[in-house]
Amino acid sequence: MKRRVLLGALGTAPFAQRVLAQGNDWPTRNVRIVCPFTPGGSQDLIARRLSVKLGEQFGQSFVVDNRSGAGGSIAADSVAKSNPDGYSVLLGNIGSHALVPHLHAKPPYNAFTDLETACWIGTQPNLLACHPDFPHDTPQKLIAAAKAAPGKYSYGSSGVGTSPSLTMELVKQKTGVDLTFISYRGASAAAADVLSGTIPMVIANIDSLMGQVNAGKLKPIASTGAQRSGAAPNTPTFVEAGFPDLIVTSWSLWAVPAKTPAAIKEKLRLGTEKALQQPDVIESMKVGGFDPGTLSVAEADAFIKTEYQRWGEVIRAAGIKPQ
């Protein structure tokens, strides 16, 4: 009789209360890591590297679920609407948290009320590169040439509203140059047109271009980090060229549904930070130009809000209308 009463009480108790009681035992089954990108890219590889390490630590499988499209909103909405029990985790990023809210007239989720940061992961700069024969191969040369011939020079990037494409909108706004944007389905297609001489420049996450750069097929112009990237130590930054406002990174974090118990978030944070300290993880991430970070959750949340405001201003100034 007592057992039936107890089961009945558990069945009618609020879900969050039941999960809270289970928080210290998490995880007891597979955890779904929802990645907003297709397999094989740098963000997907980060998710997979960390999933393996977390699985080793906790004795449960962390399974990557790739849900690309709509700037990350499909993946983010999937997690935002999941049960707050720690079994659905989003690889949150600049798109899902700082760009989508400005680019969608009616976003399917609220990045600040439907999701909570569990752990900061790190950052990755973008890289502007050109055809080896392009003569304006430094930021100073490019800006001078673009000012002398407004609209003459074009660049390719993945579609409107992505971190690389918005980086160039910021470049144009901060320097006053007129460069022509050509939208592509992805960085590889844009890079292919640079290699063929169809367009002179491409901008993308740094890992997407380093293969061609290292092979001498593309010439790097500048990276967008605060310091030079370990993946391209000979490539200057826009900051070095005298443009301190042109610091842009594609950043990553773990986000979970709102009201996920604190005990679960803390276990996920501690496990991730332990994984990020392992030499093989550090080395593999830096090969792709990704720098593991050390921001606390509070610092990450403050940074996200700053990025949200910053990119909202850039998007509005560029005249990009929410769809």
Phi, psi and omega in degrees: 000315180298323181294320179294322178296317180297315179297323178296320180294319179295324182292332182258353180291149176305142185304315184299326179292322180293319180294322180303319180294335182267353189305318183292341180267350183298139356264148177248001177205183182300143176251133180268120175259111184267117183253126183282012185233160179287159179299144174102340179281174184297319181292320177298319180294323176298313180301319183287320178299313182291326178299319179297314182294320179293321177298320178295322182289317189260353178072019176227155181281134171253108191256125181280128179244104182280119178228080184275168175113156176057037175067017181102355184288332179296312179295314182296319180294324179300317180284319182302328182264006179276165176296140179279062185241006178085004183257004171227117184234133180262136166279085182289156185202181181302327179293308185293329187254329186244340184253310182308317181302336180264339187264346179249128180299323179226080180303141183287351181213164175250116185297340185257345179241336181265344181232152177229141178287130176256325182195137172280140181252308179161191186224160179214129180281166169266163180228130172261123182226163184222173173295143182304336181269356181289123188283339185264070194258020170227158178304319181296314179297317182296314182294320178297317181293320181292326178289328179284335182221075184304132177081355184287322188260135183244163176217151178250151178199164172297162195316170181303135175089009175270164180303313179297316182294323179286334173302316181288330173298321178294319177302314181296319181291323183279335183252344180079015180272159178245101177246148184265123181270131174240120185274137177234164178290337180192171182296324183296322179292320178294316179297323179298322179288332173291316180299326181276352181087008180291319175229157185273336189221156175218145173232137183199173170305143191301324182293334182289341186245347188294333177299313179289326178295311181295334179274357180081009181275335175236148177250122180288139176262310180193151171256167190250011179280172177289329175231168178299145180280142176297337179282340180218066187295341181266001181262123181287163176262165173296329179299314179298331181278002177100019181236079186294341180277353184262054172256117181223131174227149169267116187249162184223150178203164170268130175235146181230164178300147177304145179076012171296132183306142182301325181297323179290313179300321181292320178295320178295319179297310182297320179295320180291316180296326175295317180296321182291347178268354183281132186306320182292327177290314179302313182295314183294325180288321182289333175301325178271010178078018182258128181256113176302139185255172182228019180292141171287169179299318180297318178294321178297316180297321178294319179296317180300318180295321177296317178295320178302313179294315183300310185284336172298318179294318180296316181297316179293319179295329179281352180075022178278120184268139176300140180258000000 
